[in-house]
Amino acid sequence: MEFLESSFGHLAYQKYGDGKNVHLLFHGFGQNMKAYKDFLPLLTENDTFLVFDIFYHGQSSWKSVNQKLTKEIWREIILELKKKEGFENFHLIGYSMGGKFSLVTFELFPCYVKSMILMAPDGIKTGFWYNMATFPGILNKLFKHVIFHPKRFFRTMDFLHHLGLLQSSFIKFVKSQMQSRTMRAQVYFTWNVFKPLKPELGLIITMLRLNQVPVFLFTGTYDMMITTKNLFRFSSKIPHIQSIELPCGHNNLIKETSLYLQKNKKEVNIATS
């Protein structure tokens, strides 16, 4: 395992391969670099995979909750990574929260990105938790109370589900991320520190169209968190984007995407060469 040391924190990552095509892989919330084990069969002699633990996940650490992860700081981190690993151009792969990191990285380095694979990316249509965390004043305090005192909130969710106002898949996802006090703290600190990382979608769309960067957008048919429909306003503005909907839910999308890429590797390699 490698560590990129900075004054803001320690970013852990695992390096696979030693090829000239460098891929940066970012996982989703509550995961770590092991989430991409199903992607390793895609590695060729021409590839290098740098698979990260995002801050507050796995072996990565962030020094102060009072220090927000701004785009300027993230730019510095990527520049240090490029210097440490000795590469210029690179590919981006991101799932869920990692999709937002990929979008922001493309926004900051549009002329250096050779391709982008997004799997149910956050940051295009803002999610429920992100909205709560970024509301000012009393609503932000309410979010903190929910995170550290969840029982009443869970009862309210169950009641709304009983009324048919919340889908069971959404409730299952939320509860799975808030099983323990440690996990609930991870929710709170992650979304508060990452507040400034909001992709500028208009700029990203413009640069994707201008540079004709190959971009693949994967969604799951049974994913109720981030749907094909919710992403359509974004994807419809990028004529060359390849949108693929796979027969799976949110949690299985990395694995199913890997299987799809293995079966269609020739076409994908042509598009990203």
FIRO-413602 format. One line per field, with one value per residue (C-alpha): x, y, z; residue number from 1. Coordinates in Angstrom, 2 decimals. Layout:
N
u	(X | ...);
v	(Y | ...);
w	(Z | ...);
k	(NUM | ...);
% end
This chain:
273
u	(0.00 | 1.15 | 0.45 | 0.35 | 1.30 | 0.05 | -0.58 | -4.29 | -4.19 | -2.87 | -4.36 | -3.93 | -3.89 | -2.86 | -0.93 | -1.52 | 0.50 | 3.13 | 1.70 | 1.56 | -2.25 | -2.87 | -6.35 | -7.52 | -10.29 | -12.54 | -15.01 | -18.38 | -19.41 | -18.80 | -16.44 | -12.67 | -10.24 | -11.29 | -14.55 | -12.62 | -11.37 | -13.73 | -11.97 | -8.55 | -9.20 | -9.43 | -5.78 | -3.46 | 0.30 | -0.37 | -2.31 | -1.65 | -4.50 | -4.24 | -7.09 | -7.79 | -9.23 | -11.09 | -10.57 | -12.53 | -12.50 | -10.12 | -6.54 | -6.89 | -7.14 | -8.10 | -6.42 | -9.21 | -12.98 | -12.77 | -10.76 | -13.02 | -11.80 | -11.95 | -11.32 | -8.06 | -6.85 | -7.95 | -6.06 | -2.92 | -3.39 | -3.74 | -0.72 | 1.33 | 0.09 | 1.08 | 4.53 | 4.97 | 3.87 | 5.35 | 2.38 | 0.63 | -2.48 | -4.86 | -8.24 | -10.95 | -13.19 | -15.70 | -18.64 | -21.35 | -19.49 | -16.34 | -18.16 | -18.33 | -14.59 | -14.07 | -16.24 | -14.43 | -11.05 | -12.08 | -13.28 | -9.85 | -7.78 | -9.92 | -6.97 | -5.24 | -8.17 | -8.21 | -11.50 | -14.03 | -16.17 | -18.96 | -21.09 | -24.23 | -22.25 | -23.14 | -22.80 | -25.11 | -28.46 | -27.74 | -28.71 | -30.80 | -27.91 | -25.83 | -28.75 | -29.30 | -25.61 | -25.28 | -28.42 | -27.49 | -28.25 | -30.90 | -31.30 | -27.60 | -28.01 | -30.98 | -28.78 | -26.18 | -28.89 | -30.17 | -26.68 | -25.93 | -29.49 | -31.06 | -33.79 | -36.58 | -35.50 | -35.62 | -39.11 | -40.20 | -38.71 | -40.56 | -43.82 | -43.33 | -42.55 | -45.77 | -47.62 | -45.90 | -43.88 | -40.44 | -39.15 | -37.76 | -34.51 | -33.85 | -34.52 | -32.27 | -29.46 | -29.71 | -29.84 | -26.90 | -24.81 | -25.86 | -25.64 | -23.17 | -22.16 | -18.84 | -20.61 | -22.98 | -20.02 | -18.46 | -21.63 | -21.57 | -17.85 | -17.60 | -20.41 | -19.41 | -15.75 | -16.62 | -19.19 | -17.11 | -16.63 | -19.63 | -19.01 | -19.64 | -21.75 | -22.07 | -18.29 | -17.83 | -20.35 | -18.68 | -15.21 | -16.40 | -17.95 | -14.99 | -12.31 | -14.44 | -13.29 | -14.76 | -17.23 | -19.24 | -22.19 | -23.35 | -26.59 | -28.60 | -32.14 | -33.07 | -31.08 | -33.47 | -30.70 | -29.24 | -31.36 | -30.96 | -33.85 | -32.23 | -29.02 | -30.70 | -30.54 | -26.75 | -26.18 | -28.48 | -26.20 | -23.16 | -23.76 | -20.88 | -21.58 | -22.26 | -25.03 | -25.41 | -28.12 | -27.33 | -29.81 | -28.71 | -29.15 | -26.86 | -24.71 | -23.84 | -23.01 | -19.20 | -19.22 | -21.74 | -19.85 | -16.65 | -18.35 | -19.77 | -16.34 | -14.71 | -17.26 | -16.97 | -13.32 | -12.36 | -14.99 | -14.14 | -10.38 | -10.91 | -12.98 | -10.46 | -7.18);
v	(0.00 | 3.54 | 6.79 | 10.29 | 12.55 | 16.14 | 18.82 | 18.01 | 14.24 | 10.91 | 9.44 | 5.66 | 3.82 | 0.53 | 0.39 | -2.43 | -2.82 | -0.59 | 0.35 | 3.78 | 4.01 | 5.25 | 4.81 | 6.51 | 4.51 | 6.05 | 3.99 | 4.87 | 5.93 | 3.36 | 1.35 | 1.19 | 0.24 | -3.42 | -2.46 | -2.62 | -6.20 | -7.14 | -4.62 | -6.24 | -8.78 | -5.76 | -4.87 | -5.37 | -4.95 | -1.45 | -0.35 | 0.97 | 1.04 | 3.43 | 2.39 | 4.80 | 4.89 | 8.20 | 10.32 | 9.05 | 5.58 | 2.64 | 3.64 | 7.29 | 10.02 | 13.69 | 15.86 | 18.24 | 18.22 | 22.03 | 21.97 | 21.48 | 19.56 | 22.34 | 22.02 | 23.93 | 21.40 | 18.47 | 20.00 | 20.14 | 16.51 | 15.30 | 17.35 | 15.75 | 12.32 | 12.97 | 14.06 | 11.09 | 8.48 | 10.21 | 10.48 | 13.26 | 11.92 | 9.55 | 7.80 | 8.21 | 5.52 | 6.39 | 4.75 | 6.66 | 9.14 | 8.24 | 9.39 | 12.86 | 12.76 | 11.73 | 14.57 | 17.15 | 15.76 | 16.04 | 19.60 | 20.49 | 18.60 | 18.40 | 18.37 | 15.47 | 13.03 | 10.38 | 8.72 | 8.53 | 5.67 | 6.75 | 4.24 | 5.75 | 8.91 | 11.27 | 14.97 | 15.16 | 15.05 | 15.89 | 13.23 | 13.41 | 13.20 | 15.80 | 18.24 | 17.79 | 18.20 | 21.42 | 23.17 | 26.12 | 26.76 | 24.72 | 22.13 | 21.32 | 20.86 | 18.59 | 16.49 | 16.16 | 15.13 | 12.49 | 11.05 | 10.74 | 10.02 | 7.97 | 5.94 | 8.50 | 9.12 | 5.40 | 5.16 | 8.08 | 6.40 | 3.16 | 5.11 | 6.87 | 3.50 | 2.12 | 5.00 | 4.20 | 7.43 | 5.81 | 2.80 | -0.14 | -0.06 | 3.50 | 2.62 | -0.43 | 1.67 | 4.37 | 1.88 | -0.07 | 3.11 | 3.99 | 0.69 | 1.92 | 5.23 | 5.01 | 4.61 | 7.47 | 9.69 | 8.76 | 9.98 | 13.28 | 14.07 | 12.88 | 15.00 | 18.07 | 17.96 | 17.23 | 20.05 | 22.18 | 19.30 | 20.11 | 19.50 | 22.42 | 20.41 | 23.09 | 23.40 | 19.63 | 19.13 | 21.85 | 20.35 | 16.80 | 17.99 | 20.16 | 17.56 | 14.57 | 12.64 | 9.11 | 8.82 | 5.79 | 6.15 | 2.97 | 2.71 | -0.14 | -0.97 | -1.66 | 1.20 | 3.50 | 5.76 | 7.12 | 6.31 | 6.55 | 9.01 | 11.28 | 11.42 | 11.98 | 15.78 | 15.47 | 12.61 | 14.02 | 17.06 | 14.93 | 13.48 | 10.99 | 9.61 | 5.87 | 5.21 | 1.60 | 0.34 | -3.02 | -5.43 | -4.81 | -2.57 | 0.10 | -2.19 | -4.61 | -2.03 | -2.22 | -5.98 | -5.88 | -3.05 | -5.07 | -8.07 | -5.85 | -4.32 | -7.75 | -8.93 | -5.74 | -4.97 | -4.50 | -1.82 | -0.02 | -0.12 | 1.42 | 4.20 | 4.97 | 4.57);
w	(0.00 | -0.83 | 1.02 | -0.40 | 2.49 | 2.65 | 5.26 | 5.01 | 5.48 | 4.28 | 1.11 | 0.91 | -2.40 | -3.93 | -7.19 | -9.66 | -12.83 | -14.40 | -17.77 | -19.39 | -19.18 | -15.64 | -14.19 | -10.97 | -9.25 | -6.58 | -4.50 | -2.98 | 0.50 | 3.24 | 1.03 | 0.60 | -2.16 | -1.91 | -3.64 | -6.93 | -6.63 | -9.48 | -11.75 | -11.46 | -14.28 | -16.61 | -15.96 | -18.96 | -19.37 | -20.70 | -17.62 | -14.14 | -11.63 | -8.68 | -6.37 | -3.51 | -0.05 | -0.05 | 3.07 | 6.12 | 4.53 | 4.78 | 5.62 | 4.54 | 7.16 | 7.18 | 9.80 | 10.83 | 10.43 | 10.49 | 7.25 | 4.24 | 1.22 | -1.36 | -5.08 | -4.65 | -2.07 | -4.24 | -7.18 | -5.02 | -4.00 | -7.59 | -8.67 | -5.88 | -6.95 | -10.58 | -9.43 | -7.08 | -9.62 | -12.65 | -15.03 | -16.96 | -18.66 | -16.92 | -16.98 | -14.33 | -12.84 | -10.13 | -8.40 | -6.49 | -4.23 | -6.18 | -9.30 | -7.82 | -7.16 | -10.79 | -12.08 | -9.96 | -11.03 | -14.68 | -14.05 | -12.63 | -15.25 | -18.42 | -20.82 | -19.04 | -18.79 | -21.53 | -20.59 | -17.78 | -16.48 | -14.13 | -12.24 | -10.67 | -9.92 | -7.12 | -7.84 | -10.87 | -9.14 | -5.52 | -3.01 | 0.14 | 2.61 | 0.81 | 0.85 | 4.58 | 5.36 | 3.37 | 4.63 | 6.87 | 10.51 | 12.28 | 9.51 | 9.68 | 13.45 | 12.71 | 10.43 | 13.19 | 15.66 | 13.24 | 12.82 | 16.52 | 17.78 | 14.96 | 16.70 | 16.30 | 12.70 | 11.92 | 13.39 | 11.20 | 8.13 | 8.91 | 9.32 | 5.96 | 4.38 | 5.82 | 4.14 | 0.85 | 0.80 | 1.05 | -0.86 | 1.10 | -0.91 | 0.24 | 3.88 | 3.62 | 2.17 | 4.86 | 7.72 | 6.31 | 6.43 | 9.99 | 11.88 | 14.48 | 16.03 | 14.16 | 10.82 | 11.63 | 12.50 | 9.16 | 7.42 | 9.25 | 8.94 | 5.33 | 3.96 | 5.98 | 4.97 | 1.32 | 1.01 | -1.41 | -3.87 | -6.01 | -9.74 | -12.06 | -14.49 | -17.17 | -17.43 | -17.37 | -20.18 | -22.26 | -21.82 | -22.53 | -25.77 | -26.73 | -26.01 | -27.10 | -24.04 | -24.11 | -21.24 | -20.15 | -17.80 | -16.07 | -14.10 | -12.59 | -13.61 | -9.98 | -8.47 | -6.63 | -5.33 | -8.58 | -11.62 | -15.38 | -15.43 | -12.85 | -14.89 | -18.26 | -18.13 | -17.83 | -20.27 | -22.96 | -23.32 | -24.23 | -27.73 | -27.63 | -24.15 | -23.93 | -21.40 | -20.33 | -17.97 | -16.36 | -14.72 | -11.11 | -8.12 | -6.69 | -4.55 | -7.37 | -10.02 | -9.76 | -10.25 | -13.10 | -14.81 | -14.62 | -16.21 | -18.96 | -19.65 | -19.79 | -22.37 | -24.42 | -23.80 | -27.45 | -28.07 | -24.83 | -25.50 | -28.96 | -27.43 | -24.68 | -26.58);
k	(1 | 2 | 3 | 4 | 5 | 6 | 7 | 8 | 9 | 10 | 11 | 12 | 13 | 14 | 15 | 16 | 17 | 18 | 19 | 20 | 21 | 22 | 23 | 24 | 25 | 26 | 27 | 28 | 29 | 30 | 31 | 32 | 33 | 34 | 35 | 36 | 37 | 38 | 39 | 40 | 41 | 42 | 43 | 44 | 45 | 46 | 47 | 48 | 49 | 50 | 51 | 52 | 53 | 54 | 55 | 56 | 57 | 58 | 59 | 60 | 61 | 62 | 63 | 64 | 65 | 66 | 67 | 68 | 69 | 70 | 71 | 72 | 73 | 74 | 75 | 76 | 77 | 78 | 79 | 80 | 81 | 82 | 83 | 84 | 85 | 86 | 87 | 88 | 89 | 90 | 91 | 92 | 93 | 94 | 95 | 96 | 97 | 98 | 99 | 100 | 101 | 102 | 103 | 104 | 105 | 106 | 107 | 108 | 109 | 110 | 111 | 112 | 113 | 114 | 115 | 116 | 117 | 118 | 119 | 120 | 121 | 122 | 123 | 124 | 125 | 126 | 127 | 128 | 129 | 130 | 131 | 132 | 133 | 134 | 135 | 136 | 137 | 138 | 139 | 140 | 141 | 142 | 143 | 144 | 145 | 146 | 147 | 148 | 149 | 150 | 151 | 152 | 153 | 154 | 155 | 156 | 157 | 158 | 159 | 160 | 161 | 162 | 163 | 164 | 165 | 166 | 167 | 168 | 169 | 170 | 171 | 172 | 173 | 174 | 175 | 176 | 177 | 178 | 179 | 180 | 181 | 182 | 183 | 184 | 185 | 186 | 187 | 188 | 189 | 190 | 191 | 192 | 193 | 194 | 195 | 196 | 197 | 198 | 199 | 200 | 201 | 202 | 203 | 204 | 205 | 206 | 207 | 208 | 209 | 210 | 211 | 212 | 213 | 214 | 215 | 216 | 217 | 218 | 219 | 220 | 221 | 222 | 223 | 224 | 225 | 226 | 227 | 228 | 229 | 230 | 231 | 232 | 233 | 234 | 235 | 236 | 237 | 238 | 239 | 240 | 241 | 242 | 243 | 244 | 245 | 246 | 247 | 248 | 249 | 250 | 251 | 252 | 253 | 254 | 255 | 256 | 257 | 258 | 259 | 260 | 261 | 262 | 263 | 264 | 265 | 266 | 267 | 268 | 269 | 270 | 271 | 272 | 273);
% end
